[in-house]
Amino acid sequence: MPCCEYWQKSIYKLMFAGKRPAKRYYTRGIVMRISDSELEIMRILWRETRPYKVSELCDELAQTKDWSKTTIGTLVTRLRDKGIIEPAERYGVARYVPLISEDDYILEKEKALLEKLGSVKKLAVAMVRNGHLNKEDIDELREYFNSDDAKSDGKELSDKKA
């Protein structure tokens, strides 16, 4: 079971004691509105399989960012209000856990990008034309598309659409 599912179930047990939560935790629009600063916090939460206190997030972020504890607390509050993270209180101290996985977030961002561009083909062509894919990248992609993995992945996708 992925860590997010584990913590989500644990939180439900602790906080709601069998009651259904009043708010909906995961909606595509909210996931899409995670700011770059909030994403820094999410990366820390996704990296570890344990809940984090705000002070622990401050310690982690102090290595790379010059943010005050108040700033970090504000970002955590925003993520909580959006339903992206949830506090799991233990001994009166809130420790935060993600309610969405990094894979789900990436998938939603990918879907939104493809909706804007219209197709993966257009994205690939633009990346080649603008020099974002070099010959090695193109060869690696070609090798993947010709592999059995790509063929089985494509079959699974076409089966899901049908």
N, C-alpha and C positions, 0 to 999 in steps of 0.2 A: 504494500500500500504506500503510495507517495506520501511524503511528509505533510503536504498541504491537506490531503484528505484526513490523515491521522489527527492533525491538530484541529481541523475543522470539526471533526466528530467529538474530540475531547472538549472543545469549547462549547459545543451544543450541550453536551452532558453537564458541564459545570455551570453554564450560564442560564440555560433554558429549562433544565430539569424536566424534559419531556414536552415542554411547550414549544410551539412553532414560533420561530423568530418573527418579529413584526416587519422587518425590512428584508428586501431581496438583496442578497450579497453580490451577485455577479451578473452584471449586464454589460453588453458589448460597449455601449457608449461610455460607461464609467471607465472601463479598462483603457479605452482610447484616450481618455483625458488624464492619464498619469503624466505629470510634468517630468522634465529631465532630472530635476532635483529629487522629486519623489522616487524616481527610478533608481537613483543611487541608494536609497534606503531599501528599496525592494531587492536590489542585487545582493545586499548583505543578508536579508532575511531568506532569500532563495538559496544562498550559498550554504547556510548552516541548517541543521535539522532541529534546532532548538529555538524556543522563544527568546526574544531579546528585550531587555529593559531599555528605556530611552538613554540612560547613562551609558549602557554598553554600546548602543548605536553611536553615541557621541565619541566614545573612545575609538571605535572603528573608523569613523569618518574624519577624526582629527588627523589621521595619517595622510589623508589626501585632500581634505577640504578645510577651509578656514571659516567654518560655520560655528555660530554660537549654539549653546544648548537650547536657547529659546527658538532659534530657527529650526533646529532639528525637531524640537517638540511640536512646532507648528506644522511641519511637514508630516509628522506622524499623525497628528490630529486630522489633517486633511485626508490622508490615506484611510484612517479609521472612518471618517464621515462618509467617504465614498464607498465604504464596504469592501475595500481591497485588503485591509488587515483588520485584525480583531485582537483586543486584549484578553489574555488569559490570566486573570488575577490569581495570585497565590501569595498568601500571607500579607495581603494588602498592597502588593506591588504588581503593577500591570506589566506583563511581558507580552510582546506583540508577536503574532504569527501571521503569515500570509494566508489569505483565503483563496487565492488563485495561484496556479503554478506558473513558473517561468515559461514553460512550453505553451500553456494556454495564452499567455500574454503575447508571445511571439507569433503564435498562430493568428490571433486577432489583428495584430499589426500587419502581418503579411496579407491577410484578407482585405484590409482597408487599402493597402497600397495597390493591390491588384485591381480593386474596384475603381480606384482613381485612374490607373494606367490603362485598364481595359484588358490586358493580357500579359502573360509571362513572356511571350515572344517579344512584345514591344519593349519590355524591360531589358531582356537579354540583348536585343539589337542596340538599344541605347547604351548599355554598358560596354559593349564591344566598340561602338563608334566613338565613345568618349574616352576610351583607353582604360576603363576600370577593370576590364578583363584582359590579361595578357595571353600570349600563346600557350603558356603552361596551364593556365586556368581553363582555357577553351579545350585543350587536349584532355585535361582531367574530366571535364564535363562530358566530352564526347565518349571517353572511356566508360564513364558511369552509365550514360544512356544506352550504350551497347552491351552493358553487363546484364547478367541474369537478375540481379537485384532490381534494376530499373524496370525490367520487363515485368517482374512479379509485382512491384509497387504500382505500376501502371494498370495491371490487371485488377488489383485490389481496388484502385480508385474507380475504374470503369464499372466494377461490380457494385460499388456503393451508389453510383449514380443511377443504376438501373433499377 
